[in-house]
């Protein structure tokens, strides 16, 4: 299967989802990305999730959750094996580019 580059936000979304584990809600994934200092409107985030789903890198399902005594719908994200492979390939590409520049980055 050929490698297709992921956008910065696609990669961050996969990283955040992988770190939170299967069954993470989109709100938690969005918060984790924003916590990195990357501004991200929810509508743009949903566009990224939809793009990843079209590519087969993630699956989303709807579930019910209870927060502060209220029940509401939540969208749950699961990273597919293809999504793990895409994130790993992109991670290797970035690591290869960064090889040997650690000292300059510490300045």
KEDREN-333181 format. One record per residue: x, y, z of N, C-alpha, C, O in turn; chain; residue number from 0; residue in one letter. Coordinates in pm, whole numbers, plus 32768, in hexadecimal, padded with zeros to 4 digits. Each point is the difference from the previous one (the first is absolute). Layout:
<sites>
   nxx   nyy   nzz  caxx  cayy  cazz   cxx   cyy   czz   oxx   oyy   ozz  c    k  r
     X     Y     Z     X     Y     Z     X     Y     Z     X     Y     Z  A  NUM  A
...
</sites>
This chain:
<sites>
   nxx   nyy   nzz  caxx  cayy  cazz   cxx   cyy   czz   oxx   oyy   ozz  c    k  r
  8054  7F8A  8000  7FAC  8076  8000  8059  807C  8000  8059  800B  8054  A    0  X
  7F92  8053  7F50  8054  8078  7FFC  7FE6  8059  8078  7F93  8004  8038  A    1  X
  80D5  8044  7FEE  7FF5  805B  8072  7FCA  8086  7FCF  8038  803B  7FA3  A    2  X
  7F5E  7FF4  809A  7FC9  8083  7FE2  8015  8057  807A  7FD5  7FDD  806E  A    3  X
  806D  8094  7F7F  8021  8058  8070  7F82  802F  8047  7F98  8016  7FC2  A    4  X
  8073  7FF8  80C0  7F95  8035  8052  801B  8094  8018  8073  802A  8008  A    5  X
  7F23  8024  8003  8011  808C  8025  8029  8007  8093  7FF5  7F9E  804A  A    6  X
  803A  80D7  7FDE  8027  8014  808C  7F8C  7FDE  805E  8013  7FBB  8063  A    7  X
  7F75  8076  7F7D  7F8E  7FE7  8058  7FD2  7F70  7FFC  7FD1  7FCB  8065  A    8  X
  803A  7FF4  7F29  7FDE  7F71  7FFA  805E  7FB1  805A  7FD4  7FA9  804C  A    9  X
  80AE  8075  7FAC  8061  7FB9  8052  7FE9  801C  8095  8003  7FA3  8051  A   10  X
  7FE6  80DA  7FD3  7FE6  8020  808D  7F81  7FBD  8032  7FF9  7FD4  8072  A   11  X
  7FA2  8024  7F39  7F84  7FBD  8026  8019  7F6C  8019  7FCF  7FC8  8062  A   12  X
  807D  7FF8  7F45  8022  7F73  8014  8053  7FED  807E  7FE4  7FA5  804F  A   13  X
  8082  80B0  7FC5  8052  7FF6  8079  7FAA  800C  807E  800C  7FAF  805C  A   14  X
  7F9D  80B7  7FA7  7FAC  8016  8077  7FA3  7F8A  8017  7FF0  7FD2  8071  A   15  X
  7FD2  7FFC  7F24  7FA3  7F90  800D  8048  7F82  802D  7FCE  7FB7  8056  A   16  X
  80A7  802F  7F72  804E  7F8A  8028  8027  800A  8093  7FF7  7F9E  804A  A   17  X
  8033  80D9  7FE1  802C  800F  808C  7F8B  7FF3  8061  8012  7FD2  8071  A   18  X
  7F76  8057  7F66  7F8B  7FF6  8058  7FC2  7F74  7FFE  7FB8  7FDA  805D  A   19  X
  8064  7FDA  7F3C  7FCE  7F77  7FF8  7F7A  7FF6  7FB8  7FB9  8062  7FEE  A   20  X
  8027  7F23  7FEA  7F82  7FE7  7FBA  7F8B  8031  8053  7FFE  7FF2  807B  A   21  X
  7FA2  8045  7F42  7F88  802D  8043  8007  808D  8035  7FAA  802A  804D  A   22  X
  80BC  8021  7F8B  800C  808B  802D  7F98  8055  7FB8  7FE6  7FEE  7F89  A   23  X
  7FDF  806C  80C1  7FA0  805D  7FC5  8047  806D  7FB3  8072  8023  801E  A   24  X
  7F4A  8013  7F7D  803D  806A  7FB1  8023  807B  8054  8065  8042  7FE5  A   25  X
  7F4A  7FDC  807F  801D  8074  8055  8087  7FF0  8047  804D  8060  8007  A   26  X
  7FCF  7F29  802D  807F  7FE8  8045  8075  8009  7FA0  806A  8036  8022  A   27  X
  7F85  7F97  7F65  806B  8006  7F9B  801A  8091  7FD9  8073  802B  7FF7  A   28  X
  7F21  8021  7FF3  800D  808E  7FDE  8049  804B  806F  805B  804F  7FE4  A   29  X
  7F7E  7F99  8099  8041  8043  8072  8095  7FE0  8007  8051  8058  801D  A   30  X
  7FD3  7F2C  7FC7  808D  7FD8  8006  8051  804A  7F95  8071  802A  801A  A   31  X
  7F57  7FE7  7F6F  8045  8048  7F95  800E  8094  8025  806B  8039  7FF1  A   32  X
  7F29  8004  803F  8003  808D  8026  8064  8018  8072  803F  8069  8006  A   33  X
  7FCF  7F35  8053  805E  800C  8070  8092  8009  7FD1  8056  802A  804C  A   34  X
  7FC5  7FAF  7F37  8088  800C  7FCB  8020  8090  7FD6  8071  801F  7FDA  A   35  X
  7F29  8038  802C  8014  808B  7FD6  7FD2  8018  7F72  8010  806F  7FCC  A   36  X
  7FB7  7F2D  7FF5  7FD0  800B  7F76  7F6E  802C  8002  7FA9  7FB1  8025  A   37  X
  803A  80CC  7FB2  7F73  8027  7FFA  7FB7  7FA9  7F9A  8036  7FE2  7F96  A   38  X
  7F50  7FF5  808B  7FB7  7FA7  7FA7  7F6B  800E  801A  7FCC  7FD3  8066  A   39  X
  7FF0  806B  7F3B  7F6F  800D  800A  7FC1  7F76  7FF5  8032  7FAA  7FB6  A   40  X
  7F63  8040  8093  7FBE  7F7D  7FFC  7FD6  7FDA  7F73  800C  7F8C  7FDA  A   41  X
  7FC2  80D2  7FD9  7FD4  7FDF  7F78  8075  7FCE  7FAB  7FEF  7FA2  7FB2  A   42  X
  8086  809B  805D  8076  7FD1  7FB7  802A  7F76  8030  8029  7FAB  7FB1  A   43  X
  7FCC  803F  80D2  8022  7F7E  8039  7FA4  7F93  7FC7  802F  7F95  7FDA  A   44  X
  7F4F  8087  8021  7FA2  7F9E  7FC9  801E  7FE4  7F6D  7FF1  7F8E  7FD3  A   45  X
  803A  80D7  7FE2  8027  7FEB  7F74  8076  7F9F  7FF7  8003  7FAA  7FA9  A   46  X
  805E  8066  80B2  8075  7FA7  8003  7FD5  7F71  8022  802D  7FA1  7FC1  A   47  X
  7F7D  8051  80A3  7FD0  7F7B  8025  7FB7  7FC0  7F8B  8014  7F8A  7FE4  A   48  X
  7F97  80C2  7FD9  7FB7  7FCA  7F8D  805F  7FD5  7F90  7FEB  7F99  7FC0  A   49  X
  807F  80B6  8029  8063  7FDD  7F99  8048  7F7E  8026  8015  7FA9  7FAC  A   50  X
  8011  804B  80D3  8042  7F85  802F  7FA3  7F88  7FF2  802C  7F91  7FE1  A   51  X
  7F55  8085  8037  7F9F  7F92  7FF3  7FF1  7FD7  7F6D  7FF9  7F89  7FE1  A   52  X
  8002  80D9  7FC5  7FF8  7FE0  7F71  807A  7FB2  7FD0  7FF5  7FA9  7FAA  A   53  X
  807F  8075  808F  807C  7FBB  7FDB  8009  7F75  8040  8058  7FB1  7FDD  A   54  X
  7F4E  8031  8080  8002  7F7F  8045  805F  7FFA  8076  801C  7F93  8032  A   55  X
  8016  80E0  7FFC  805D  8003  8071  7FBC  7FFC  8087  803D  7FDA  8064  A   56  X
  7F44  804F  7FA0  7FB3  7FFD  807E  7F72  7FD3  7FE1  7FD1  8006  7F8E  A   57  X
  7FEB  7FCD  80DB  7F71  7FE5  7FFC  7FC1  8050  8070  8039  800C  806D  A   58  X
  7F52  802A  7F7A  7FB8  8044  806B  7F78  7FBF  8012  7FC4  7FCE  7FA1  A   59  X
  800E  8035  80DA  7F7C  7FCE  8023  7FC2  8062  8062  8045  804E  8041  A   60  X
  7F38  7FAC  7FC9  7FBA  8054  8060  7FE2  7FAC  807D  7FE3  7F88  7FF6  A   61  X
  8024  80B7  807C  7FE3  7FBE  807E  7FB7  8064  805A  7FF8  8077  7FDF  A   62  X
  7FD5  7F59  808F  7FBF  8056  8062  805C  800E  8078  803D  7F9F  802C  A   63  X
  7FCC  80D9  8008  8052  8019  8077  7FAF  8054  8063  7FA3  8049  7FDB  A   64  X
  8083  7FAA  80A0  7FBC  804D  8069  8066  805D  8040  8066  7FD4  8036  A   65  X
  7F7D  80AE  7FC2  8059  8066  8038  7FAC  8060  8053  7F9D  8037  7FD1  A   66  X
  808C  7FDD  80AA  7FBB  805C  805B  7F69  7FE5  8005  7FAF  805D  8000  A   67  X
  802F  7F24  8003  7F74  7FDA  800D  7FB0  8004  7F7F  7F89  7FE2  8001  A   68  X
  80B6  8043  7F91  7FB9  8007  7F80  8037  7F97  7FA1  8079  7FE8  7FFD  A   69  X
  7F31  7FDA  7FB5  8027  7F9E  7F9C  8006  8045  7F79  7FA6  804C  7FDC  A   70  X
  80C6  7F99  7FD8  800E  803E  7F7C  804B  7FA0  7FA4  803E  7FA0  802D  A   71  X
  7FBB  807D  7F52  8048  7FB0  7F9D  8092  802C  7FFA  801F  8076  8009  A   72  X
  8039  7F29  7FE8  808F  801D  7FED  8031  7FAE  7F89  7FD4  7F8F  7FE9  A   73  X
  8086  80AB  7FCD  803D  7FBA  7F8F  8084  7FC4  8030  8057  8047  8032  A   74  X
  7FB5  7F36  7FBE  8073  7FB4  8030  8059  7FDE  7F89  7FCE  7FDD  7F95  A   75  X
  80B4  802D  807C  805F  7FE6  7F93  8057  7F87  8021  802F  7FF1  8070  A   76  X
  7FE4  7FBA  7F2D  805B  7F8E  8009  8061  8008  7F8B  7FD6  8010  7F8E  A   77  X
  80AB  7FE6  808F  8066  8001  7F97  8009  7F73  7FC5  800B  7F9E  804A  A   78  X
  7FEF  8058  7F32  8009  7F7E  7FBD  8092  7FD5  7FF3  805C  804F  801A  A   79  X
  7FB9  7F34  7FBF  8089  7FD2  7FE6  8042  8055  7F95  8077  801E  8008  A   80  X
  7F3B  800A  7F93  8035  8058  7F97  8029  8088  8037  8062  803B  7FD3  A   81  X
  7F52  7FF6  808E  8022  8080  8040  807F  7FF6  8052  8053  805B  7FFF  A   82  X
  7FBD  7F35  8047  807C  7FE9  804C  8077  7FFB  7FA0  8068  803D  8019  A   83  X
  7F87  7F7B  7F78  806D  7FF4  7F9E  8021  8087  7FC2  8076  8021  7FED  A   84  X
  7F24  802F  7FF4  8018  8085  7FC5  8049  805B  8063  805D  8047  7FDA  A   85  X
  7F79  7FB6  80A5  8042  8051  8066  8090  7FD3  8014  805A  8053  800F  A   86  X
  7FBC  7F2B  7FF1  8088  7FCB  8011  805A  8029  7F8B  8073  8027  8015  A   87  X
  7F59  7FD1  7F71  804F  8026  7F8A  8023  8095  8005  8071  8026  7FE2  A   88  X
  7F2E  802C  8044  8018  8091  8008  8063  801F  806F  8056  8056  7FF1  A   89  X
  7F9E  7F62  807F  805B  8012  8071  8090  7FDE  7FD5  805E  8049  8020  A   90  X
  7FB2  7F4A  7F97  8086  7FDA  7FCF  8036  806A  7FA1  8077  801F  8004  A   91  X
  7F34  8018  7FA7  802D  8067  7FA1  8031  807C  804A  8069  8037  7FDE  A   92  X
  7F4B  7FF6  8087  802A  8074  804F  8080  7FE2  804F  8059  8055  8007  A   93  X
  7FB0  7F35  8032  8078  7FDA  804C  807B  7FFF  7FA6  806C  802A  802A  A   94  X
  7F84  7FA7  7F5C  806E  7FFE  7FA1  802E  808E  7FDE  8078  801C  7FF8  A   95  X
  7F28  803D  7FF4  8022  808C  7FE3  8044  8043  8076  8059  8053  7FEE  A   96  X
  7F7E  7F89  808B  8034  8041  8078  8084  7FC4  802F  8040  8037  8059  A   97  X
  7FE8  7F5A  7F6D  807B  7FBE  802A  8077  8060  7FF3  801D  8032  7F93  A   98  X
  8026  7FE7  80DC  8078  8053  8000  7FE9  8093  8019  8060  804D  8000  A   99  X
  7F24  7FDE  8014  7FE9  8090  8016  7FD9  8020  8091  7FDC  8072  801F  A  100  X
  8029  7F2A  8038  7FD4  8013  8089  8049  8074  8045  7FC3  8050  8046  A  101  X
  80C1  7FB9  7FA5  804E  806A  8042  7FD2  808A  7FD1  7FF1  805A  8051  A  102  X
  7FF9  7FB7  7F2E  7FD2  8080  7FCB  7F74  8024  8034  7FE2  8076  8014  A  103  X
  7FCB  7F28  8002  7F78  8019  8030  7FFE  8029  8093  7F9E  803B  802E  A  104  X
  80CD  7FA6  801C  8005  8023  808F  8027  8091  8015  7FFA  8030  8072  A  105  X
  802B  8017  7F29  802C  808C  800F  7F90  8059  802D  8015  8078  8011  A  106  X
</sites>
